[in-house]
Amino acid sequence: MSRITFILSRPPRALPGARTLYHLALGALEQGCEVSVFCRRDGVYQPLREQQPTEGAQGSASSWWAALLARGVQVIAHENCARARGLVSKAQFLDGVRFGGAMELSDLLNRSDRVISL
């Protein structure tokens, strides 16, 4: 089985962002790939609870993230980036999102067949 890792550094309303990642990840899952997402820098704001929908968007970023997590996508928020932005509690993130660091990113990259950075 192929493994794809997304590295997400953009804040929620940046383009490309959560919606692009959602559709790319769904496509990869439909092809039978394992999908991981590593959120760093302002990307740690993406899988937070209570994300508000962008005007004209179908669904909110929170609903897209929840759907990916429900399909088994591994979502990791870089702990140091999150803490530097005042995000210190896992309760601020959607269920299933966990904290990780540079060593975990390195491991993900080594095990991935493809890496996409947004």
Residue, then its C-alpha position, 0 to 999 in steps of 0.5 A: m500500500s502506498r503512503i502519502t504524507f501532506i505537510l500543511s503550513r498554511p493557515p485556514r483561509a489560505l489557498p490552497g488550504a483545507r479544501t484542497l487537502y481534503h479533496l487530494a486526501l480523499g482521492a488518495l484514500e479512494q486509490g487505497c493509499e494510507v494518508s498522513v497530514f503533518c501540520r506545522r507553522d500556521g497549519v496547526y490552526q487547521p484541525l482546530r475545533e470550531q473552525q467557521p466555514t469560509e463564505g461560499a464554501q460547502g462545509s467548514a474546515s472542521s467538517w472536512w478534517a473530521a471526515l478525514l479523521a473518520r476515514g483513518v487519516q493520521v493528523i499530527a500537529h507540530e507541538n512546538c508550533a502549536r504551543a508557540r501560537g498559544l494552542v497548548s491543549k489537545a482539547q482545542f483540536l479535533d478528536g484524533v489529532r495528536f501532537g508530534g515533533a521533528m522526529e515524527l515528521s522525519d519518520l513519516l517522510n522516510r516511510s512515505d512514497r509521496v510527499i505533498s507540501l501545501 
